[in-house]
């Protein structure tokens, strides 16, 4: 469960009185006597001192109220007053109350089992000692508090409360502990100072604090025999928190004991606040305003009796649950004793801290090569709940299980808050193999135009400075694996001007062009203003290369730029198996590739275009590739070879290489080498990178592992000012790019209309039911009935009535002026979407067809699409009578998490998860359980299994283990389609000639048949409304999905609240040809976040690791590292084996295991949008 922190205010006496819940006798005006205070026969709540700082001051056992008041006043037990230090006594914080709440199941069990209270207190004590004191509390030391010192010397007064406040006359069980931490900590020098709290980046430590305590409580209850299951519950912000349920207590029963939560949510709704988006301050105010006295003459015995009766009414048999727990505990004790005596073999299936850590690394390592210790602990605690203790996880980290490797610490804010960083051996050696394969391919291929024999060049005597000569020697040695290059012969010797020698000459900076500009070839090696010689021959000076280029220019009717020529020359004269072409956005890479592809085809090569996304792969068709595939599809493609035949010569052209992850680049280079093929990797390392871990293309360029040419003459923008913006970003000068883009920025402010719409959206989110079956909220009905509404309670009917009464207009009236620039986030998003839609709708229909609206997030993109559709309906462009279908949005889940049922939950708990099988699923007898491509709703994800209901037939239900099935997971979204709508498909479907990104237009709607007709470039498609479709509106896109697109106009929405980097600005500001509009809610803040490129981290650099010299050695150490890491999904399998041992009666018929080759690479059929 989450931990709530309250900054203490008021007087120390009032704080102490509140947390101690001392019983007091009162007399009403009528003379009736009653008591308030804690629900027990004792005088106040059970309490105990915790922390080294308490022991240091002689505080232990039960908390004395006077002692706590003294510490809260800023006076130590020795009498030292620290409250006035620094002269800021009025602003001084007394301390904080960290409230730990038990999962509802634990509180219900605690009605009948007093030990739960003890376990709750013990779990908090251990969490305070092991995590809070060590990781979260520090003192500032040095001048200006420049150093943060973590000493563990803090004192915490913990009070146990058993019940929630009364709600609707009932008092629910709610075990929670108020851990009151006075603001004082003893430094290493013995001095007491004010305590500071380290919540971690994005409050990660705060979230982990609650998860550790929950996991510890779960472990103690399991040791006592309770059958518990870990849960991951998401709060209103979509943050995961660990919880658990208990066998014998249903979720419905838990809800019946959650009256206080319902009461607070109802208050928020009654005041126009969505509980899901309410701030902590709003929730605290709601709790305060609905707070009832905790009791009025309610005795502890009577309360327990009442709660037991309520449990029975909810179908919970507390006696049976306790009895079963005792039986399990006694059996477990007997088994442990038998093992100690050697009567039974040791259990090799026990989950260990190493197992948990490996699973955490598989999950985190999929997206990041450098991982923080805090992130590892946070994930491992969730994974290990019910299996291992927090100490086991720390031990596994210390033992470097899973191939963990410590790298440089990260200084978070310059005050000594060091964050330990790690990578893994697997990540290091994966990078090493990528670089090794690239370097090993040098000189291993035949040039299309061989300039080594026929072109002799006399190298003139060139004067070098000593530094230049030494740079050349050092670079030559590094390129030649350390071989000495300092024995230089006569500089006037006639020798072949080989491609290899050309590379070395480039490193000596002798290939600058006549204008003394930085060279196009090997741009990363160039120094600004490098010297050059007009007499030196570059590859594109070769008459055959020049002839090829000249013929192409005549055919096209335009000239190639210097960068384009350099790219062609490199590709045609290289003897390397792998090369790169770095192309700025809109610099004409495709034109160069067309010429290169033609020449390779003429030389007998088969050319296959590949790219990370289907849309980008499809665009390679214009470069003349013989075929094109997504990268994932190409990796699964097996070369067809006939006996006795020589394998065909093949060239792979990989576009958007900067968006390829380390995992996929590793597989790609292996495939190319295995086939004896060649590759040209095209991309831009300054644009957006892969969602998954690694930036291998940037690393290949940085290390000079591949020869590359740089095409940097941007041609896309027709307006010189727009071109200058793109050129600045392409050159790595983000600050200048943002400054140049400033005239195109427009800052918008929220209006009353935006506030009114935000209120409506809150009601829509709270409405029960979906689509036409949605019911109006209680708050909506109250207003409607107060104004004589007599119609049905459907959401749409009531909303229309409220619109007539200007209800929402009234809610928004004056809000913009009242809040000024400090509008809530949801209101600002609506304002941004409105402004973007207005700009789009102001264009002519023809201009709209060549306009791209871009947003950083999917939430904002959907709002823009919604606004555009409203405007198009008003214009009469969209049909008035549409049809609603179920659309699918890809569930954001890693491969490791996809193997465990607990992770099949949506960000919004009310959303439905749908899974689609990628292959036919059969049971052990060979019977088909689920057809390929069949869709199923997830109805339950407990017990390690997914309970599925057929999407098209609710009467068909199955249960599967997700680790043994190949499937894609989505969240369901209702989507209206009307004639005139522009849509985009977001999943490949070969049978319908659909690729991810295919766009179409709705041309017909047949409600009776349940069919929507969509026209695409490939023909007409009939969409069956009875099935869910991977479809969305195409008016607005995310910036990430737009990379590679070219349009006339771009309308870019820049959300200032989002931490966006220059990569996003570069892509967003380089799609347009003639017009750019940037809409933001805070220009200064946006410009600041857009002015920096994200630092690219490489595992090898971070670990300062060196690759083994030979491939045989590298292959061996990498195999060992992979064995240390373990297989992805192994933890889920081990958990299933343990569960089957404990509960053999629960075993379901095993389902078919997926093919491992297919499991290794999952087709990225959906756009992976950020």
Buried (B, 14 or more C-beta within 10 A) or exposed (E): BBBBBBEBEEEBBEBBBBBBBBBEEEEEEEEEEBBBBBBBEEEBBBBBBBBBBBEBBEBEEEBBBEBBBBBBBBBBBEEEEBBEBEEEEEEBBBBBBBBBBBBBBBBBBBBBBEEBBBBBBBBBBBBBBBBBBBBBBBBBBEEEBEBBBBBBBBBBBBBBBBBBBBBEEBBBBBBBBBBBBBBBBBBEEEEBBBBBBBEBBEEBBBBBBBBBBBBBBBBBBBEBBBBBBBBBBBEBEEBBBBBBBBBBBBEEBBEBBBBBBBBBBBBBBEEBBBBBBBEEEBBBBBBEEBEBEBBEEBEBEEBBEBBBEBBEEBEBBBEEBBEBBBEBBEEBEEEEEEEEEEEEEEEEEEBBBBBBBBBBBBBBBBBBBBBBBBBBBBBBBBBBBBBBBBEBBBBBBEEBBBBBBBBBEBEBEEBBBEBBBBBBBBBBBBBBBBBBBBBBBBEEBEBBBBBBEEBEBEBEEBEBEEEBBEBBBEBBBBBEEEEEBEEEEEEEEEEBBBBBBBBBBBBBBBBBBEEEBBBBBBBEBBEEEBBBEEEBBBBBBBEBBBEBBEEBBEEEEEEBBBBBBBBBBBBBBBBBBBBBBBBBBBBBBBBBBBBBBBBBBEBEBBBBBBBBBBBBBBBBEEBBBBBBBBBBBBBBBEEEEEEEEEEBBBBBBBBBBBBBBBBBBBBBBBBBBEBBBBBBBBBBBBBBBBBBBBBBBBBBBBBBBBBBBBBBBBBBBEEEEBBBBBBBBBBEBBBBBBBBBEEBBEBBBBBBBBBBBBBBBBBEBBBEEBEEEBBBBEBBBEBBEEEEBEEEBBBEBBBEBBEEBEBBBBBBBEBBEEBEEEBBBBBBBBBBBBBBBBBBBEBEEEBBEBBBBBBBBBEBBBBBBBBBBBBBBEEEBBBEEBBBBBBBBBBBBBBBBBBBBBBBBBBEEEBBBBBBBBBBBEBEEEEEBBEEBBBBBBBBBBBBBBBBBBBEEEEEBBBBBBBBBBBBBBBBBEBBBBBBBBBBBBBBBEEBEBBBBBEBBBBEBEEEEBBBBBEBEEEEBEBEBEBBBBBBBBBBBBBBBBBBBBBBBBBBBBBBBBEBBBBBBBBBBBBBBBBBBBBBBBBEBBBEBBBBBBEBBBBBBBBEBEBBEEBEEBBEBBEBBBEBBBBBBBBBBBBBEBBBEEEEEEEEEEBBEBEEEEBBBBBBBBBBBB
